[in-house]
Amino acid sequence: MKDNKHVVARIKPGSIAEEMEIEVGDAILSVNNKEIEDIFDYQYLTEDDYLEVLIEKPTGEQWILEIDKDPDEDLGIEFENALMDNYRSCHNQCIFCFIDQMPKGMRETLYFKDDDSRLSFLQGNYVTLTNMSDHDIQRIIDYRLGPINISFQTTNPELRCMMLHNRFAGEALKKVDKLYEGGIVMNGQIVLCKGVNDKAELDRSIRDLTKYLPYLESVSVVPVGLSKHREGLYPLEPFNKEEAGETIDIIEKWQKKIYAEHGTHFIHASDEWYILADRELPEEERYDGYLQLENGVGMLRLQQTEFADAVDKLISSGQKLKNPRHVSIVTGRLAYPYILRMAKKLEEIEPLLKADVYAIRNDFFGELITVSGLLTAQDIMAQLKGKDLGDVMFLPQNVLRSGEDVFLDDIHLPEVERTLQVKTDIVKSSGYDFVSSITGLSLE
């Protein structure tokens, strides 16, 4: 057996691992006499109801543990490396890559380009398939893993090679055929670049991708994000209102056809297209259960639906503010009209509430970047300093690193509070959370 140790970093209290006296620092060597390559193997092998786990203590002593458990019961082990293997970096040089458009001097982790299929399952990342071997594909099929999120961009092999700057990128599309034949559930993404993979090429890509239904459950189309830091990169331009409308028309044409044939809308335009085209968001039914929320598809519609329901609940509860309440709400320019409308509605039903909404211009990355998730603390502080921000300033959850209080530019939340002289709080994207947070009233 080769030296392939996976070191335990944490043991969940009350877990099987704790009961079996597995400790932090122990190494898992094999399960049922099979060596563990990575997290795929570990999750698959530990699903059995009887396990023989070979562990090695820091002293070098080895134990074989016999474990009887429920088939899907977790052992309660967390490893030093979540993938139980090295992270695979991206070897493509995509013309639309946002990491290449970031300024220098940011924290090192922000410049890491991942293209690791295992992160697709663990975190929902989209992968190009160019970094996957036939062995990887076969393991996904054998282990019945899914869904896998695939970054297509185009089904034109030559164009895909150009867009990813990888001569194997077109050939990699054949791996989708294998996943389809293996019955693996997939979701897709197309990053649309003006004059490159839009219009007729988009129409072709959608047509080609429909052959993977029903295993390819959904495909989102998102506009390329363009920062002001594009020196030396492929010349790309932003879409205008008319072009956004044309893109929506292509997508909605296919939605009608696919729904009539398959009972699903399949192809979806991100919210940004509708805002840019100045069109109404699609009704909730057209999002097929919001399969592409993380790509900004239907996020605003879901928020509006939840908000309307939350307002009804608040009114029916009979609750009212007893004292004046003044809050400020920070958002990106993209969602500003929707957030402002919600804030005004709350002011209507709560006369003691004053809710100011501030759309922050993204000077750090450039004005073409309008989403809240790419706002920096320095832009927020520069544009709000000296303003009366009330009793509390609400920030969208995605401006901070997950589980931490640090912004993209490495400034921590307490520094923002000191600079602006205001207490801050986080409001989630849910319409229910928005109503309860802004009013300070409970919906339960």
DRENDO-1510 file (C-alpha; in Angstrom, 1 decimal, always signed):
<recs>
REC; n; res; u; v; w
REC; 1; MET; +0.0; +0.0; +0.0 .
REC; 2; LYS; +1.3; +3.4; -0.9 .
REC; 3; ASP; +1.7; +6.1; +1.7 .
REC; 4; ASN; -1.8; +7.8; +1.4 .
REC; 5; LYS; -2.7; +9.0; +4.9 .
REC; 6; HIS; -5.6; +11.2; +5.7 .
REC; 7; VAL; -5.1; +13.0; +9.0 .
REC; 8; VAL; -8.1; +13.6; +11.3 .
REC; 9; ALA; -8.6; +17.3; +12.1 .
REC; 10; ARG; -11.8; +17.2; +14.1 .
REC; 11; ILE; -14.1; +14.7; +15.7 .
REC; 12; LYS; -17.8; +15.5; +16.1 .
REC; 13; PRO; -19.1; +15.1; +19.7 .
REC; 14; GLY; -21.3; +12.1; +20.2 .
REC; 15; SER; -20.2; +10.6; +16.8 .
REC; 16; ILE; -19.2; +7.0; +16.0 .
REC; 17; ALA; -15.6; +8.2; +15.7 .
REC; 18; GLU; -15.6; +9.5; +19.2 .
REC; 19; GLU; -17.2; +6.3; +20.5 .
REC; 20; MET; -14.5; +4.3; +18.7 .
REC; 21; GLU; -11.8; +6.5; +20.3 .
REC; 22; ILE; -10.5; +7.9; +17.0 .
REC; 23; GLU; -8.6; +11.1; +17.9 .
REC; 24; VAL; -7.4; +14.2; +16.2 .
REC; 25; GLY; -4.0; +13.5; +14.6 .
REC; 26; ASP; -4.9; +9.9; +13.8 .
REC; 27; ALA; -4.6; +8.9; +10.1 .
REC; 28; ILE; -7.2; +6.9; +8.2 .
REC; 29; LEU; -5.4; +4.5; +5.9 .
REC; 30; SER; -8.2; +2.3; +4.4 .
REC; 31; VAL; -11.9; +1.3; +4.7 .
REC; 32; ASN; -12.8; -2.3; +4.1 .
REC; 33; ASN; -9.3; -2.9; +2.9 .
REC; 34; LYS; -9.6; -0.3; +0.2 .
REC; 35; GLU; -7.2; +2.6; +0.0 .
REC; 36; ILE; -8.8; +6.0; +0.0 .
REC; 37; GLU; -7.8; +8.3; -2.8 .
REC; 38; ASP; -9.9; +11.3; -1.8 .
REC; 39; ILE; -13.3; +12.5; -0.5 .
REC; 40; PHE; -15.1; +10.6; -3.3 .
REC; 41; ASP; -13.8; +7.3; -2.1 .
REC; 42; TYR; -14.3; +8.1; +1.6 .
REC; 43; GLN; -17.9; +9.1; +1.2 .
REC; 44; TYR; -18.7; +6.1; -0.9 .
REC; 45; LEU; -16.9; +3.5; +1.1 .
REC; 46; THR; -18.3; +4.7; +4.5 .
REC; 47; GLU; -21.9; +4.3; +3.3 .
REC; 48; ASP; -21.8; +0.6; +4.1 .
REC; 49; ASP; -23.5; -0.7; +7.3 .
REC; 50; TYR; -20.3; -2.7; +8.3 .
REC; 51; LEU; -16.9; -1.2; +8.1 .
REC; 52; GLU; -13.4; -2.2; +8.9 .
REC; 53; VAL; -11.4; +1.0; +9.3 .
REC; 54; LEU; -7.6; +0.9; +9.4 .
REC; 55; ILE; -6.2; +3.8; +11.3 .
REC; 56; GLU; -2.7; +4.8; +12.3 .
REC; 57; LYS; -1.9; +6.6; +15.6 .
REC; 58; PRO; +0.8; +9.3; +15.7 .
REC; 59; THR; +3.0; +6.8; +17.3 .
REC; 60; GLY; +2.9; +4.6; +14.3 .
REC; 61; GLU; +0.6; +2.0; +16.0 .
REC; 62; GLN; -2.1; +0.7; +13.7 .
REC; 63; TRP; -5.7; -0.3; +14.7 .
REC; 64; ILE; -8.4; -2.1; +12.8 .
REC; 65; LEU; -11.8; -0.9; +14.0 .
REC; 66; GLU; -14.9; -2.9; +13.2 .
REC; 67; ILE; -18.0; -0.6; +13.0 .
REC; 68; ASP; -21.6; -1.5; +12.6 .
REC; 69; LYS; -23.8; +1.5; +11.7 .
REC; 70; ASP; -26.8; +2.6; +9.7 .
REC; 71; PRO; -26.0; +2.7; +6.0 .
REC; 72; ASP; -26.0; +6.5; +5.6 .
REC; 73; GLU; -24.7; +7.3; +9.1 .
REC; 74; ASP; -21.7; +9.6; +9.2 .
REC; 75; LEU; -18.6; +8.6; +11.1 .
REC; 76; GLY; -18.2; +12.2; +12.4 .
REC; 77; ILE; -14.7; +12.8; +11.1 .
REC; 78; GLU; -13.4; +16.0; +9.5 .
REC; 79; PHE; -10.0; +16.0; +7.8 .
REC; 80; GLU; -7.2; +18.6; +7.6 .
REC; 81; ASN; -8.0; +18.8; +3.9 .
REC; 82; ALA; -11.7; +18.7; +3.0 .
REC; 83; LEU; -10.9; +17.0; -0.4 .
REC; 84; MET; -8.5; +14.6; +1.3 .
REC; 85; ASP; -6.2; +15.4; -1.6 .
REC; 86; ASN; -4.5; +18.4; -3.2 .
REC; 87; TYR; -6.8; +21.0; -4.8 .
REC; 88; ARG; -6.6; +20.9; -8.6 .
REC; 89; SER; -5.9; +24.3; -10.1 .
REC; 90; CYS; -7.3; +25.5; -13.4 .
REC; 91; HIS; -4.9; +25.2; -16.4 .
REC; 92; ASN; -7.2; +27.2; -18.7 .
REC; 93; GLN; -6.7; +30.8; -19.6 .
REC; 94; CYS; -10.4; +31.7; -20.2 .
REC; 95; ILE; -11.0; +35.0; -21.9 .
REC; 96; PHE; -13.7; +35.8; -19.3 .
REC; 97; CYS; -11.9; +34.7; -16.2 .
REC; 98; PHE; -12.6; +37.2; -13.3 .
REC; 99; ILE; -9.6; +36.2; -11.3 .
REC; 100; ASP; -7.4; +37.6; -14.1 .
REC; 101; GLN; -9.2; +40.9; -13.7 .
REC; 102; MET; -8.4; +41.4; -10.1 .
REC; 103; PRO; -5.9; +44.1; -8.9 .
REC; 104; LYS; -2.7; +43.0; -7.3 .
REC; 105; GLY; -2.1; +43.0; -3.5 .
REC; 106; MET; -5.2; +41.1; -2.4 .
REC; 107; ARG; -5.0; +38.0; -0.2 .
REC; 108; GLU; -3.4; +35.0; -2.0 .
REC; 109; THR; -6.4; +32.7; -1.8 .
REC; 110; LEU; -8.4; +35.0; -4.1 .
REC; 111; TYR; -6.0; +34.3; -6.9 .
REC; 112; PHE; -6.3; +30.6; -6.8 .
REC; 113; LYS; -8.2; +29.2; -9.8 .
REC; 114; ASP; -9.9; +26.0; -9.0 .
REC; 115; ASP; -11.2; +23.5; -11.6 .
REC; 116; ASP; -11.8; +20.6; -9.3 .
REC; 117; SER; -14.7; +18.3; -9.9 .
REC; 118; ARG; -14.8; +17.4; -6.2 .
REC; 119; LEU; -15.6; +21.0; -5.3 .
REC; 120; SER; -18.5; +20.8; -7.7 .
REC; 121; PHE; -20.1; +18.2; -5.4 .
REC; 122; LEU; -19.0; +19.7; -2.1 .
REC; 123; GLN; -19.5; +23.4; -2.8 .
REC; 124; GLY; -21.4; +23.7; -6.1 .
REC; 125; ASN; -18.5; +25.0; -8.1 .
REC; 126; TYR; -18.7; +24.9; -11.9 .
REC; 127; VAL; -16.0; +22.9; -13.7 .
REC; 128; THR; -14.9; +22.9; -17.3 .
REC; 129; LEU; -14.1; +19.1; -17.4 .
REC; 130; THR; -10.7; +19.9; -18.9 .
REC; 131; ASN; -9.0; +18.9; -15.7 .
REC; 132; MET; -10.8; +15.5; -15.4 .
REC; 133; SER; -9.4; +12.2; -16.4 .
REC; 134; ASP; -11.4; +9.2; -17.7 .
REC; 135; HIS; -10.7; +7.7; -14.2 .
REC; 136; ASP; -12.5; +10.7; -12.6 .
REC; 137; ILE; -15.5; +10.4; -14.9 .
REC; 138; GLN; -15.8; +6.7; -14.2 .
REC; 139; ARG; -15.6; +7.1; -10.4 .
REC; 140; ILE; -18.4; +9.7; -10.6 .
REC; 141; ILE; -20.5; +7.2; -12.6 .
REC; 142; ASP; -19.6; +4.2; -10.3 .
REC; 143; TYR; -20.3; +6.1; -7.1 .
REC; 144; ARG; -23.5; +7.7; -8.5 .
REC; 145; LEU; -22.4; +11.2; -7.6 .
REC; 146; GLY; -24.4; +14.2; -8.6 .
REC; 147; PRO; -25.3; +16.7; -9.5 .
REC; 148; ILE; -22.1; +17.9; -11.2 .
REC; 149; ASN; -22.0; +21.5; -12.3 .
REC; 150; ILE; -20.5; +22.1; -15.7 .
REC; 151; SER; -19.2; +25.3; -17.2 .
REC; 152; PHE; -20.0; +24.9; -20.9 .
REC; 153; GLN; -19.7; +28.4; -22.4 .
REC; 154; THR; -20.4; +26.9; -25.9 .
REC; 155; THR; -20.9; +23.5; -27.6 .
REC; 156; ASN; -18.9; +24.6; -30.6 .
REC; 157; PRO; -15.6; +22.7; -30.0 .
REC; 158; GLU; -13.3; +25.1; -31.8 .
REC; 159; LEU; -14.9; +28.1; -30.2 .
REC; 160; ARG; -14.6; +26.5; -26.7 .
REC; 161; CYS; -10.9; +25.9; -27.3 .
REC; 162; MET; -10.5; +29.6; -28.1 .
REC; 163; MET; -12.5; +30.8; -25.2 .
REC; 164; LEU; -10.7; +28.6; -22.6 .
REC; 165; HIS; -7.4; +29.0; -24.4 .
REC; 166; ASN; -7.0; +25.2; -24.1 .
REC; 167; ARG; -6.6; +23.0; -27.2 .
REC; 168; PHE; -8.3; +20.1; -25.4 .
REC; 169; ALA; -11.4; +22.1; -24.3 .
REC; 170; GLY; -13.5; +21.0; -27.2 .
REC; 171; GLU; -12.6; +17.3; -26.8 .
REC; 172; ALA; -13.6; +17.6; -23.1 .
REC; 173; LEU; -17.2; +18.0; -24.1 .
REC; 174; LYS; -17.3; +14.3; -24.9 .
REC; 175; LYS; -17.1; +13.6; -21.2 .
REC; 176; VAL; -20.6; +15.0; -20.9 .
REC; 177; ASP; -21.8; +12.2; -23.2 .
REC; 178; LYS; -20.3; +9.7; -20.7 .
REC; 179; LEU; -21.9; +11.4; -17.7 .
REC; 180; TYR; -25.2; +11.4; -19.6 .
REC; 181; GLU; -24.9; +7.7; -20.5 .
REC; 182; GLY; -24.1; +7.0; -16.9 .
REC; 183; GLY; -27.3; +8.7; -15.7 .
REC; 184; ILE; -25.4; +11.4; -13.8 .
REC; 185; VAL; -27.5; +14.5; -12.9 .
REC; 186; MET; -25.9; +17.7; -14.2 .
REC; 187; ASN; -26.4; +21.5; -14.2 .
REC; 188; GLY; -24.8; +23.8; -16.7 .
REC; 189; GLN; -23.6; +27.4; -17.1 .
REC; 190; ILE; -22.8; +29.6; -20.1 .
REC; 191; VAL; -20.8; +32.8; -19.4 .
REC; 192; LEU; -21.9; +34.9; -22.4 .
REC; 193; CYS; -19.3; +37.1; -24.0 .
REC; 194; LYS; -20.5; +39.8; -26.5 .
REC; 195; GLY; -19.5; +39.0; -30.1 .
REC; 196; VAL; -18.0; +35.6; -29.1 .
REC; 197; ASN; -20.6; +33.0; -27.9 .
REC; 198; ASP; -23.8; +35.0; -28.1 .
REC; 199; LYS; -26.6; +35.2; -30.7 .
REC; 200; ALA; -26.3; +32.3; -33.2 .
REC; 201; GLU; -23.7; +30.6; -31.1 .
REC; 202; LEU; -25.9; +30.8; -28.0 .
REC; 203; ASP; -28.8; +29.4; -30.1 .
REC; 204; ARG; -26.7; +26.5; -31.2 .
REC; 205; SER; -25.4; +25.8; -27.7 .
REC; 206; ILE; -28.9; +25.6; -26.3 .
REC; 207; ARG; -30.1; +23.3; -29.1 .
REC; 208; ASP; -27.1; +21.0; -28.6 .
REC; 209; LEU; -27.5; +20.9; -24.8 .
REC; 210; THR; -31.2; +19.8; -25.0 .
REC; 211; LYS; -30.0; +16.3; -26.1 .
REC; 212; TYR; -28.8; +15.8; -22.5 .
REC; 213; LEU; -32.2; +16.1; -21.0 .
REC; 214; PRO; -33.4; +15.0; -18.5 .
REC; 215; TYR; -30.0; +14.3; -16.8 .
REC; 216; LEU; -28.9; +17.9; -17.6 .
REC; 217; GLU; -31.5; +19.5; -15.4 .
REC; 218; SER; -30.8; +23.2; -16.1 .
REC; 219; VAL; -28.5; +25.6; -17.8 .
REC; 220; SER; -28.0; +29.2; -16.8 .
REC; 221; VAL; -26.8; +32.0; -19.0 .
REC; 222; VAL; -24.9; +34.8; -17.2 .
REC; 223; PRO; -23.2; +37.9; -18.7 .
REC; 224; VAL; -19.5; +38.1; -18.4 .
REC; 225; GLY; -18.3; +40.2; -15.5 .
REC; 226; LEU; -15.9; +42.9; -16.6 .
REC; 227; SER; -13.7; +44.7; -14.1 .
REC; 228; LYS; -11.6; +47.8; -14.8 .
REC; 229; HIS; -8.4; +45.7; -14.4 .
REC; 230; ARG; -8.2; +44.1; -17.9 .
REC; 231; GLU; -4.9; +45.4; -19.2 .
REC; 232; GLY; -3.5; +42.9; -21.7 .
REC; 233; LEU; -6.6; +40.7; -21.7 .
REC; 234; TYR; -8.9; +39.7; -24.5 .
REC; 235; PRO; -11.0; +42.7; -25.5 .
REC; 236; LEU; -14.5; +42.2; -24.2 .
REC; 237; GLU; -17.3; +44.7; -24.1 .
REC; 238; PRO; -20.4; +44.9; -21.9 .
REC; 239; PHE; -23.9; +44.1; -23.3 .
REC; 240; ASN; -26.3; +47.0; -23.8 .
REC; 241; LYS; -30.0; +47.1; -23.2 .
REC; 242; GLU; -31.0; +46.0; -26.7 .
REC; 243; GLU; -28.5; +43.1; -26.7 .
REC; 244; ALA; -29.8; +42.0; -23.3 .
REC; 245; GLY; -33.3; +41.9; -24.7 .
REC; 246; GLU; -32.1; +39.8; -27.7 .
REC; 247; THR; -30.4; +37.3; -25.3 .
REC; 248; ILE; -33.6; +37.0; -23.3 .
REC; 249; ASP; -35.6; +36.5; -26.5 .
REC; 250; ILE; -33.4; +33.6; -27.6 .
REC; 251; ILE; -33.7; +32.0; -24.1 .
REC; 252; GLU; -37.4; +32.5; -23.8 .
REC; 253; LYS; -38.0; +31.1; -27.3 .
REC; 254; TRP; -36.2; +27.9; -26.2 .
REC; 255; GLN; -38.0; +27.8; -22.9 .
REC; 256; LYS; -41.4; +27.6; -24.6 .
REC; 257; LYS; -40.2; +24.9; -27.0 .
REC; 258; ILE; -38.5; +22.8; -24.3 .
REC; 259; TYR; -41.4; +23.1; -21.8 .
REC; 260; ALA; -43.9; +21.9; -24.4 .
REC; 261; GLU; -41.7; +18.9; -25.1 .
REC; 262; HIS; -40.2; +18.0; -21.7 .
REC; 263; GLY; -42.2; +19.9; -19.0 .
REC; 264; THR; -39.2; +21.9; -17.8 .
REC; 265; HIS; -37.9; +25.3; -18.9 .
REC; 266; PHE; -34.3; +24.1; -18.8 .
REC; 267; ILE; -32.5; +27.2; -20.0 .
REC; 268; HIS; -32.5; +30.3; -17.8 .
REC; 269; ALA; -31.3; +33.9; -18.0 .
REC; 270; SER; -29.8; +35.3; -14.9 .
REC; 271; ASP; -31.6; +38.3; -13.2 .
REC; 272; GLU; -29.0; +40.7; -14.5 .
REC; 273; TRP; -30.3; +40.3; -18.1 .
REC; 274; TYR; -33.8; +41.4; -17.1 .
REC; 275; ILE; -32.5; +44.4; -15.2 .
REC; 276; LEU; -30.3; +45.4; -18.1 .
REC; 277; ALA; -33.1; +45.0; -20.6 .
REC; 278; ASP; -35.5; +46.8; -18.3 .
REC; 279; ARG; -38.0; +43.9; -18.4 .
REC; 280; GLU; -40.1; +42.3; -15.7 .
REC; 281; LEU; -38.7; +39.3; -14.0 .
REC; 282; PRO; -40.2; +35.9; -15.0 .
REC; 283; GLU; -43.0; +34.5; -12.9 .
REC; 284; GLU; -41.9; +32.0; -10.2 .
REC; 285; GLU; -43.1; +28.9; -12.1 .
REC; 286; ARG; -40.6; +29.5; -14.9 .
REC; 287; TYR; -37.6; +28.9; -12.6 .
REC; 288; ASP; -38.3; +25.2; -12.2 .
REC; 289; GLY; -37.8; +25.2; -8.4 .
REC; 290; TYR; -34.8; +27.6; -8.5 .
REC; 291; LEU; -32.1; +25.2; -9.5 .
REC; 292; GLN; -29.7; +28.0; -10.4 .
REC; 293; LEU; -30.0; +30.4; -7.5 .
REC; 294; GLU; -26.3; +30.5; -6.8 .
REC; 295; ASN; -25.8; +31.8; -10.4 .
REC; 296; GLY; -28.2; +34.7; -9.8 .
REC; 297; VAL; -31.1; +33.0; -11.6 .
REC; 298; GLY; -34.4; +33.8; -9.8 .
REC; 299; MET; -32.8; +35.2; -6.7 .
REC; 300; LEU; -34.7; +38.5; -7.0 .
REC; 301; ARG; -38.0; +36.8; -7.9 .
REC; 302; LEU; -37.7; +34.5; -4.9 .
REC; 303; GLN; -36.9; +37.4; -2.7 .
REC; 304; GLN; -39.9; +39.4; -3.9 .
REC; 305; THR; -42.2; +36.4; -3.4 .
REC; 306; GLU; -40.9; +35.8; +0.1 .
REC; 307; PHE; -41.1; +39.5; +0.9 .
REC; 308; ALA; -44.7; +39.8; -0.1 .
REC; 309; ASP; -45.6; +36.8; +2.0 .
REC; 310; ALA; -43.6; +38.2; +5.0 .
REC; 311; VAL; -45.4; +41.5; +4.7 .
REC; 312; ASP; -48.8; +39.8; +4.8 .
REC; 313; LYS; -47.7; +37.8; +7.9 .
REC; 314; LEU; -46.5; +41.0; +9.6 .
REC; 315; ILE; -49.8; +42.8; +8.9 .
REC; 316; SER; -51.9; +39.9; +10.0 .
REC; 317; SER; -49.9; +39.6; +13.3 .
REC; 318; GLY; -51.0; +43.1; +14.2 .
REC; 319; GLN; -47.5; +44.0; +15.4 .
REC; 320; LYS; -46.4; +47.7; +15.3 .
REC; 321; LEU; -43.2; +49.5; +16.2 .
REC; 322; LYS; -43.5; +51.2; +19.6 .
REC; 323; ASN; -40.5; +53.5; +19.1 .
REC; 324; PRO; -39.0; +55.3; +16.1 .
REC; 325; ARG; -36.5; +53.1; +14.2 .
REC; 326; HIS; -33.9; +54.4; +11.7 .
REC; 327; VAL; -31.9; +51.9; +9.7 .
REC; 328; SER; -29.7; +52.0; +6.6 .
REC; 329; ILE; -29.3; +49.3; +4.0 .
REC; 330; VAL; -26.3; +48.7; +1.8 .
REC; 331; THR; -26.6; +47.0; -1.5 .
REC; 332; GLY; -25.1; +46.8; -5.0 .
REC; 333; ARG; -26.4; +48.9; -7.9 .
REC; 334; LEU; -27.9; +45.8; -9.5 .
REC; 335; ALA; -30.5; +45.0; -6.8 .
REC; 336; TYR; -30.9; +48.6; -5.7 .
REC; 337; PRO; -34.4; +49.3; -7.3 .
REC; 338; TYR; -35.8; +46.1; -5.7 .
REC; 339; ILE; -34.3; +46.7; -2.3 .
REC; 340; LEU; -35.5; +50.3; -2.4 .
REC; 341; ARG; -39.1; +49.2; -3.3 .
REC; 342; MET; -39.1; +46.8; -0.4 .
REC; 343; ALA; -37.8; +49.4; +2.1 .
REC; 344; LYS; -40.5; +51.9; +1.0 .
REC; 345; LYS; -43.2; +49.3; +1.4 .
REC; 346; LEU; -42.1; +48.6; +5.0 .
REC; 347; GLU; -42.1; +52.4; +5.7 .
REC; 348; GLU; -45.7; +52.5; +4.5 .
REC; 349; ILE; -46.9; +49.8; +6.9 .
REC; 350; GLU; -44.6; +51.0; +9.8 .
REC; 351; PRO; -44.9; +54.8; +10.1 .
REC; 352; LEU; -42.2; +54.8; +12.8 .
REC; 353; LEU; -39.7; +53.2; +10.5 .
REC; 354; LYS; -37.2; +55.1; +8.4 .
REC; 355; ALA; -35.2; +52.8; +6.1 .
REC; 356; ASP; -32.5; +54.5; +3.9 .
REC; 357; VAL; -31.1; +52.4; +1.0 .
REC; 358; TYR; -27.6; +53.1; -0.4 .
REC; 359; ALA; -26.4; +51.7; -3.7 .
REC; 360; ILE; -22.7; +51.5; -3.5 .
REC; 361; ARG; -20.7; +52.2; -6.7 .
REC; 362; ASN; -17.9; +49.7; -7.2 .
REC; 363; ASP; -14.9; +51.9; -7.6 .
REC; 364; PHE; -12.6; +49.0; -6.6 .
REC; 365; PHE; -13.4; +46.7; -9.5 .
REC; 366; GLY; -15.1; +49.3; -11.7 .
REC; 367; GLU; -18.6; +50.6; -12.3 .
REC; 368; LEU; -19.5; +47.7; -14.6 .
REC; 369; ILE; -19.5; +45.4; -11.5 .
REC; 370; THR; -22.9; +45.9; -9.9 .
REC; 371; VAL; -23.5; +42.9; -7.7 .
REC; 372; SER; -23.3; +43.2; -3.9 .
REC; 373; GLY; -21.1; +40.2; -3.5 .
REC; 374; LEU; -18.1; +42.1; -5.0 .
REC; 375; LEU; -18.4; +45.2; -2.8 .
REC; 376; THR; -15.4; +46.2; -0.7 .
REC; 377; ALA; -15.3; +47.8; +2.7 .
REC; 378; GLN; -13.2; +50.7; +1.3 .
REC; 379; ASP; -16.0; +51.6; -1.2 .
REC; 380; ILE; -18.7; +51.3; +1.5 .
REC; 381; MET; -16.7; +53.5; +3.9 .
REC; 382; ALA; -15.8; +56.1; +1.3 .
REC; 383; GLN; -19.3; +56.6; +0.0 .
REC; 384; LEU; -21.1; +56.5; +3.3 .
REC; 385; LYS; -18.7; +58.5; +5.6 .
REC; 386; GLY; -20.4; +61.4; +7.2 .
REC; 387; LYS; -24.0; +60.2; +6.5 .
REC; 388; ASP; -26.6; +59.7; +9.2 .
REC; 389; LEU; -26.9; +55.9; +9.0 .
REC; 390; GLY; -29.3; +55.6; +11.9 .
REC; 391; ASP; -29.4; +53.0; +14.6 .
REC; 392; VAL; -28.0; +50.1; +12.6 .
REC; 393; MET; -26.6; +49.6; +9.1 .
REC; 394; PHE; -27.5; +46.3; +7.4 .
REC; 395; LEU; -25.1; +44.6; +5.0 .
REC; 396; PRO; -25.9; +41.8; +2.6 .
REC; 397; GLN; -24.5; +38.5; +3.8 .
REC; 398; ASN; -22.4; +37.9; +0.7 .
REC; 399; VAL; -20.1; +41.0; +1.2 .
REC; 400; LEU; -18.3; +39.0; +3.9 .
REC; 401; ARG; -16.2; +35.9; +3.6 .
REC; 402; SER; -18.3; +32.9; +4.7 .
REC; 403; GLY; -18.4; +32.5; +8.5 .
REC; 404; GLU; -16.0; +35.5; +9.0 .
REC; 405; ASP; -16.2; +39.3; +9.4 .
REC; 406; VAL; -13.7; +40.2; +6.7 .
REC; 407; PHE; -14.5; +41.9; +3.3 .
REC; 408; LEU; -12.8; +41.1; -0.1 .
REC; 409; ASP; -10.3; +43.8; +0.6 .
REC; 410; ASP; -9.2; +42.3; +3.9 .
REC; 411; ILE; -10.9; +45.0; +6.0 .
REC; 412; HIS; -12.7; +43.6; +9.0 .
REC; 413; LEU; -16.2; +44.6; +10.1 .
REC; 414; PRO; -15.2; +46.4; +13.3 .
REC; 415; GLU; -13.1; +48.8; +11.3 .
REC; 416; VAL; -16.2; +49.7; +9.1 .
REC; 417; GLU; -18.2; +50.3; +12.3 .
REC; 418; ARG; -15.5; +52.5; +13.8 .
REC; 419; THR; -15.1; +54.5; +10.6 .
REC; 420; LEU; -18.8; +55.1; +10.0 .
REC; 421; GLN; -19.8; +55.3; +13.7 .
REC; 422; VAL; -22.7; +52.8; +13.3 .
REC; 423; LYS; -23.5; +49.4; +14.5 .
REC; 424; THR; -23.7; +46.8; +11.7 .
REC; 425; ASP; -25.8; +43.7; +11.2 .
REC; 426; ILE; -26.2; +41.2; +8.4 .
REC; 427; VAL; -29.3; +40.7; +6.4 .
REC; 428; LYS; -29.7; +37.4; +4.4 .
REC; 429; SER; -31.1; +37.3; +0.9 .
REC; 430; SER; -34.4; +35.8; +2.1 .
REC; 431; GLY; -37.4; +38.2; +1.9 .
REC; 432; TYR; -38.5; +36.9; +5.3 .
REC; 433; ASP; -35.2; +37.8; +6.9 .
REC; 434; PHE; -35.3; +41.2; +5.2 .
REC; 435; VAL; -38.7; +42.1; +6.8 .
REC; 436; SER; -37.8; +40.8; +10.3 .
REC; 437; SER; -34.3; +42.4; +10.2 .
REC; 438; ILE; -35.3; +45.8; +8.9 .
REC; 439; THR; -38.4; +46.2; +11.2 .
REC; 440; GLY; -36.9; +44.4; +14.2 .
REC; 441; LEU; -40.3; +42.5; +14.5 .
REC; 442; SER; -40.8; +38.8; +14.7 .
REC; 443; LEU; -42.7; +36.9; +12.0 .
REC; 444; GLU; -43.3; +33.9; +14.1 .
</recs>
